[in-house]
Amino acid sequence: MITRDQISSNRRWVVKIGSALLTGDGKGLDQVALASWVEQMANWVAQGKELILVSSGAVAEGMSRMGWSQRPDTIHGLQAAAAIGQMGLVQSYEACFQKHGLHTAQVLLTHDDLTNRRRYLNARSTLRTLLELGVVPVVNENDTVANDELRFGDNDTLAAMVANLVEADLLLLLTDQDGLFDSDPRSNPNAKLISKSQVDNPELDEFAGDSCTGLGRGGMVTKLRAARLAARSGTATVIAPGAGKRVLTRIAAGEEIGTLLVSSQEPEAARKRWLAGHLQVQGKLTLDAGAVKVLRSSGRSLLAVGVKAIDGSFVRGEVVSCVDEHGREVARGLVNYNAQEARCIMGKPSSAIHEILGYVDEDELIHRDNLVLV
C-alpha cells in the first residue's frame, strides 16, 4: 500500500486537470496557471520519470473563444465548442512544454477505444512508444465525434482508464477543491479533509457530492469512481487542489496535500484481476514445454517461438487460451497478432517477424502485462 513518502519513487504518473481550473471558471485559458503546471510536470520528466496529461477544458475554451456565457445544450453545439477550444488547448500546452525542451503529442480517445480489445492494444502501444521517446502525451476525450461519451462521459473516468492502460503508479486528479471532505465544506465550516483512505471504504460514498460548476462534468462522485477504477490495476489516486502553490512538486516530495486513495491490493495482483474480468477466449495456443516453464516460473511474455499449434479465429487484442501439449490450460491473455499472422510466425524467433510479415507490431505474441496465469 503506497504512502506519501513513496510517491517520489513512482515511475509513471497520469495527471488530470479539470475545466474550472484551466479556464478560470470560464474566462478562457489561464495561461499563468497552465505554464506553472507544465513547468512542474517538466521537472518530473527531467528526473527520468514518465507522465501522461489528461486535460479537460476544450468545451470551456471554445465557449470563451465564441463569447458564449452558457454551456451549449445540444450535442452539436457541444461538439462545435470542443472542436474550437481544442485548438487553443493544444497550442498552449505545446508552447509551454517546448520552453522546457519537451515535445507533446495529442491523443484523442473515446471510452470505447479503451474497452475494445484491439483498439486498447493499439492505444497502449502508441502511448508506450510516446513515453519511450520522452514525449508527453496530452489526452482528451474525442468530444467532437462521440455523442454518448460527450453526454455521459467525464475526463476523470477517462484518466482512470488511461492509468489502467499504461499501468500508472499514480493518478493525480487536480480540481478546484482541496480534496475529499467528510461533509460539504461549502456549507459546513467544520468539515474535515480526508487525508488518506482505502479507496473501497464505503463511507466515502456518503462524503462525495456532485459538481457545482456548469463547465465541467465531474465532481467528487466521478473522482471517487475514477479512483476505484484506477485501483483495479493497482494505481493509487491523489485528489488535490490544482490552484495550490507548486502543488505537483510538493506532492512529488511527499507533502500531505489533498486526499490519497489507495488500493488494498498489490498492483500486480490488482491488474491481473482487472484483466481477468475481460477474458472471453476466442482461440487457443498450444505451447511447447519450454514456453510453459518460462510462463509459470519467470513471469515473462509469450514469444511466438514457443507456440506449436493455433486453433480458432481471433483478431489482435482478443483473448486466447494458452495450453500445454496435453491440453491443460496454463494462461490467458490479449494477443498482439491475429490468427493468420500468428500461424505464420509460430515457432519462429521474434527477430524473424519482420521478414515473415513485413512489419512488427510487437516482439511478443502476448506481453506479460496482458497475460494471466490460470
C-alpha positions in Angstrom: 0.0 0.0 0.0 1.5 3.3 -1.1 2.4 6.0 1.3 3.1 9.7 0.7 6.8 9.2 1.1 6.8 6.6 -1.7 5.2 8.9 -4.3 8.6 10.4 -5.1 9.8 6.9 -6.2 6.9 6.5 -8.6 7.9 5.9 -12.2 4.7 6.9 -14.1 2.0 9.5 -13.4 -1.3 10.3 -15.1 -2.2 13.9 -14.3 -5.8 15.2 -15.0 -6.6 18.9 -14.9 -10.2 20.0 -14.7 -12.0 22.6 -16.7 -12.7 25.1 -13.9 -9.0 25.2 -13.1 -7.8 25.6 -16.6 -10.3 28.2 -17.7 -10.6 30.4 -14.6 -14.3 29.4 -14.3 -15.0 30.1 -17.9 -12.9 33.2 -18.5 -10.6 31.5 -21.1 -7.4 29.5 -20.6 -5.5 30.6 -17.5 -2.1 30.8 -19.2 -0.2 31.6 -16.0 -1.5 28.6 -14.1 -1.1 26.4 -17.2 2.6 27.4 -17.5 3.2 26.7 -13.8 1.7 23.2 -14.1 3.7 22.5 -17.2 6.9 23.6 -15.5 6.3 21.2 -12.6 5.4 18.4 -14.9 8.6 19.1 -17.0 10.7 18.9 -13.8 9.1 15.5 -13.1 10.0 14.2 -16.5 13.5 15.7 -16.2 14.1 13.3 -13.3 13.7 10.3 -15.7 10.0 9.9 -14.9 7.1 9.4 -17.3 3.9 11.5 -17.4 0.7 11.5 -19.3 -1.6 14.5 -19.1 -5.3 14.2 -19.4 -6.7 17.7 -19.9 -10.3 19.0 -19.8 -11.1 22.5 -20.9 -11.8 22.1 -24.7 -15.5 23.0 -24.4 -14.9 25.8 -21.9 -12.2 27.3 -24.0 -14.4 27.0 -27.1 -17.2 28.8 -25.2 -14.7 31.6 -24.2 -13.5 32.0 -27.8 -17.0 32.3 -29.1 -18.1 34.6 -26.3 -20.7 32.2 -25.0 -21.7 32.6 -21.4 -23.7 29.3 -21.1 -22.7 25.8 -22.0 -24.5 24.7 -25.2 -27.5 22.4 -24.5 -27.3 20.5 -27.8 -24.9 17.7 -28.8 -23.8 19.5 -31.9 -23.2 22.8 -30.1 -21.0 21.0 -27.5 -19.1 19.2 -30.3 -18.5 22.5 -32.1 -17.3 24.1 -28.8 -15.0 21.2 -28.2 -13.5 21.4 -31.7 -12.9 25.2 -31.4 -11.5 25.0 -27.9 -9.2 22.0 -28.7 -7.1 24.2 -30.9 -6.3 26.7 -28.2 -5.7 24.0 -25.6 -3.2 22.0 -27.6 -1.4 25.2 -28.8 -0.9 26.3 -25.2 0.4 23.0 -24.0 2.8 22.6 -26.9 4.2 26.1 -26.5 4.7 25.7 -22.7 6.3 22.2 -22.9 8.6 23.3 -25.7 10.0 26.0 -23.4 11.4 23.1 -21.4 12.7 21.2 -24.3 9.8 18.7 -24.4 7.6 17.6 -27.3 3.9 16.8 -26.8 1.5 14.6 -28.7 -2.2 15.0 -28.9 -4.1 11.8 -28.3 -7.9 11.9 -28.7 -9.8 8.9 -27.2 -13.3 7.7 -26.5 -14.1 5.3 -23.7 -14.8 2.7 -26.4 -11.2 2.9 -27.6 -10.2 1.5 -24.2 -12.8 -1.2 -23.9 -12.5 -2.6 -27.4 -9.6 -5.0 -27.0 -8.0 -4.3 -30.4 -8.1 -0.6 -30.0 -7.0 -1.0 -26.4 -3.7 -2.6 -27.6 -3.3 0.0 -30.3 -3.7 2.8 -27.9 -1.5 1.2 -25.3 1.3 0.6 -27.9 1.1 4.2 -29.1 1.2 5.7 -25.5 4.1 3.4 -24.6 6.1 4.4 -27.6 5.5 8.1 -26.9 6.7 7.7 -23.4 9.8 5.8 -24.6 10.5 8.7 -26.9 10.3 11.2 -24.0 7.2 12.8 -25.4 4.4 14.0 -23.1 1.0 12.7 -24.4 -1.8 15.2 -23.9 -5.0 13.1 -23.8 -8.5 14.3 -24.2 -11.9 12.7 -24.9 -12.8 12.8 -28.6 -15.8 15.0 -27.9 -16.2 16.2 -31.5 -17.4 12.9 -32.8 -18.5 10.8 -29.7 -22.1 11.6 -28.8 -22.5 9.2 -25.9 -19.1 10.0 -24.5 -19.8 13.7 -24.6 -23.2 13.3 -23.0 -22.4 10.8 -20.3 -18.6 10.7 -20.0 -16.1 12.7 -18.0 -12.3 13.1 -18.1 -11.9 11.8 -14.5 -13.1 8.4 -15.8 -11.0 8.7 -19.0 -7.9 9.5 -16.9 -8.5 6.4 -14.8 -8.9 4.2 -17.9 -5.6 5.7 -19.2 -4.0 4.8 -15.8 -5.2 1.2 -16.3 -3.9 1.2 -19.8 -0.3 2.2 -19.0 -0.1 0.7 -15.6 0.5 4.1 -13.9 1.7 4.3 -10.4 -0.3 7.4 -9.5 -3.4 9.1 -10.9 -3.4 12.7 -9.9 -6.7 14.5 -10.2 -6.3 18.3 -9.9 -9.5 20.0 -9.0 -10.9 23.3 -7.6 -11.4 21.6 -4.2 -8.9 20.9 -1.5 -9.7 17.2 -1.7 -12.4 14.9 -0.3 -14.1 16.0 2.9 -16.3 14.2 5.4 -19.0 16.7 4.5 -19.5 19.6 2.1 -17.0 22.3 3.1 -19.1 24.9 1.2 -21.9 24.5 3.7 -20.1 23.1 6.8 -17.1 25.1 8.0 -16.2 22.2 10.3 -15.8 19.7 7.5 -12.6 17.7 7.8 -10.3 16.8 4.9 -9.8 13.1 4.4 -6.0 12.8 4.1 -5.9 9.1 3.3 -8.3 6.2 2.9 -8.6 2.9 1.3 -10.5 3.5 -2.0 -13.1 0.8 -1.3 -14.1 2.4 2.0 -18.0 2.5 1.8 -18.1 5.7 3.9 -16.5 7.6 1.1 -19.7 7.3 -0.9 -21.5 9.4 1.7 -18.9 12.1 1.5 -18.8 12.6 -2.2 -21.0 15.2 -3.9 -21.8 16.3 -7.4 -20.1 19.1 -9.3 -21.4 22.6 -8.7 -19.9 24.1 -11.9 -21.6 24.3 -15.3 -18.2 24.0 -17.0 -17.0 20.5 -16.0 -18.9 17.2 -16.0 -17.2 15.8 -12.9 -17.5 16.2 -9.2 -16.3 14.2 -6.2 -18.6 11.4 -7.2 -16.8 10.9 -10.5 -13.4 11.3 -8.9 -14.2 8.6 -6.4 -15.5 6.4 -9.1 -12.3 7.1 -11.2 -10.1 6.3 -8.2 -11.8 2.9 -7.8 -11.5 2.2 -11.5 -7.7 3.1 -11.4 -7.3 0.8 -8.3 -8.3 -2.2 -10.4 -4.8 -2.1 -11.8 -3.2 -1.1 -8.5 -2.9 2.6 -9.2 -3.2 5.0 -6.3 -5.1 8.3 -6.6 -4.5 11.8 -5.2 -7.3 14.3 -5.4 -5.6 17.7 -4.9 -6.2 21.4 -5.2 -4.7 22.4 -8.5 -4.6 26.1 -7.6 -2.2 25.4 -4.7 1.2 26.8 -5.0 3.5 24.3 -6.8 1.1 21.6 -5.9 2.6 18.9 -8.2 6.1 19.5 -6.9 5.0 19.3 -3.3 3.0 16.1 -3.9 6.1 14.6 -5.6 8.1 15.5 -2.5 5.7 13.6 -0.2 3.9 16.5 1.2 0.4 15.8 2.7 -1.8 17.6 0.2 -5.3 16.6 -0.8 -6.8 13.1 -0.4 -4.7 10.0 -1.1 -6.9 7.0 -2.0 -5.1 3.6 -2.1 -5.9 0.1 -3.1 -5.8 -2.7 -0.6 -4.4 -4.9 -3.3 -0.8 -5.2 -4.6 -0.5 -3.5 -8.0 0.4 -6.6 -9.9 -2.4 -8.7 -8.4 -4.9 -6.0 -8.9 -4.0 -5.6 -12.6 -4.2 -9.3 -13.2 -7.6 -9.4 -11.6 -8.7 -6.5 -13.8 -7.5 -8.3 -16.9 -9.1 -11.5 -15.8 -12.5 -9.8 -15.8 -12.2 -9.1 -19.5 -11.3 -12.7 -20.5 -13.6 -14.4 -23.0 -11.5 -16.8 -25.0 -11.5 -16.5 -28.8 -8.8 -19.0 -29.7 -6.2 -21.5 -28.3 -2.4 -21.5 -28.5 -0.5 -24.8 -27.8 2.8 -24.2 -26.2 6.0 -26.3 -26.0 7.4 -27.4 -22.7 10.0 -24.6 -22.6 7.4 -21.9 -23.1 5.2 -23.3 -20.4 8.1 -23.4 -17.9 9.0 -19.8 -18.7 5.5 -18.5 -18.2 5.0 -20.4 -14.9 8.4 -19.8 -13.3 9.7 -16.5 -14.8 6.5 -14.4 -15.4 7.8 -13.4 -18.8 6.0 -12.6 -22.1 4.9 -15.3 -24.5 7.0 -15.3 -27.7 6.0 -16.9 -31.0 8.9 -19.3 -30.9 7.3 -21.2 -28.0 4.0 -21.9 -29.9 3.4 -25.2 -31.6 -0.2 -25.0 -32.8 -3.0 -22.5 -33.1 -6.8 -23.1 -33.0 -9.6 -20.7 -33.6 -10.1 -17.4 -35.4 -9.2 -14.3 -33.5 -8.0 -10.7 -34.1 -5.4 -8.5 -32.5 -6.5 -7.7 -28.9 -8.8 -10.6 -28.4 -8.2 -13.1 -25.6 -6.7 -16.6 -26.3 -6.1 -19.5 -24.1 -2.6 -20.9 -23.7 -2.4 -24.7 -23.1 0.4 -27.2 -22.7 1.0 -30.2 -25.0 -1.5 -32.2 -23.0 -4.3 -29.6 -23.5 -4.1 -28.3 -19.9 -4.7 -24.5 -19.7 -1.7 -22.5 -18.5 -2.6 -18.9 -19.1 -4.9 -16.5 -20.9 -4.0 -13.1 -22.4 -4.6 -10.4 -25.0 -2.8 -11.5 -28.3 -0.8 -9.0 -30.3 -1.4 -10.6 -33.7 -4.5 -12.1 -35.4 -4.8 -15.8 -36.0 -3.5 -15.8 -39.6 -0.4 -13.8 -38.6 0.2 -15.9 -35.5 0.2 -19.1 -37.6 2.8 -17.5 -39.9 5.2 -16.7 -37.1 4.6 -19.5 -34.6 7.7 -21.4 -33.8 9.8 -18.5 -35.2 12.1 -16.2 -33.2 11.0 -12.6 -32.7 13.8 -11.4 -35.0 12.1 -13.2 -37.9 8.7 -11.5 -37.6 9.5 -8.6 -39.9 10.9 -10.8 -42.6 7.8 -13.1 -42.4 5.0 -10.5 -42.1 6.7 -7.4 -43.5 6.1 -5.5 -40.3 6.3 -5.9 -36.5 3.5 -4.8 -34.2 5.2 -6.2 -31.1 8.1 -8.6 -30.4 5.8 -10.6 -28.1 2.8 -12.7 -29.1 1.4 -11.9 -25.7 3.0 -9.3 -23.5 3.4 -10.3 -19.8 1.4 -7.3 -18.7 -1.6 -8.7 -20.6 -1.1 -12.3 -19.5 -2.8 -14.0 -16.6 -1.8 -17.4 -15.3 -4.6 -19.8 -14.6 
